[in-house]
Amino acid sequence: MSRQTHFHVQSFDPGKGDQLKADAPIACRSEESARRTAERLAMSKAGVVAFSTSSDTETDDYDDQPTVFFRAGRVPAEFDSMP
């Protein structure tokens, strides 16, 4: 089994009313790279979150919940319950 960790940054812009509109997710090479990207985006976005997921593509086993390691601004409620 070969487990791989993937790092992503998801940013959000204000939408209609009190809604948030998700931008395209950004894949990063490392946690540090994702954190730096998220910190930079946090200055201009309504909200941003950086997280990791792991998977084993040989067995199609994927994490059910991502691990959030950076959060700033307004993000959707589902990110509030993630560690």
N, C-alpha and C positions, 0 to 999 in steps of 0.2 A: 504494500500500500504506500502510495506517495502523496502525502497531504501537502497542498500548496495554500499559502496565504495570499490573499488579494487585498489591496488597499484602494479605497475610493474616497472621493470628495463629492458631496452633493450640496449644491447651493440653491437658494430659493430667492425669488423676487416677489414683491407684493402682487397679488392678483385682485380680482374683483371683490369688493367688500372686505371681509376679514380673511379671505383665502390667501394661500401661498401658492406660487407657481414654481414648480421644480425646473431647474436648468438641466442640461445634459450632464450626466455624471462624468467625473474625471477619474480615470484610472491612473494610479501612481505606482512607482517601483518599490517604495518603502514606507514605513510608518512616518519617518522623519520628513520625507518628501510630501506625503499627504498632509501632515500637520502644517508645514510651511505654506503649502498651497491654500489650505483652509484659512490660515491666519491672514494671508494676503487678500483672499476673497471676502473675509469678514468685514473689511473696511468699506466695501462697496455694495454688499448684498444685504437683504433683509435678514437672512439667516444662512448658516452653513454648518455642515456636520462632516466629520471625517471618521471613517470606520473601516474595519477589516472583516473579511469573511474567509473561511477556509473550506477547501473542497478536496475530494479525491475523485478525479475524473475517471479513474479506472473502474470505480464502483458506483459512480454517480451519487456519492454521498456528499451533501452540502449542509453547511450550518443552517439551522432554522432561524437563528437570530444573529445579526451582525454585532460586533463588538465596537461600540462607539468610544473613541479616545479623544475627540475634540468636538465641541459644540459651542456655537456663538449665535446670538440674536434669536430671532423667532424661527422655530422649526416645527414641523408637524408633531402632533401629540404622540404618535407612535415612537418617536425618538426619545420621549421623556421617560419611558419605561425601560429603556435599554441601558445596560451598565456603562 
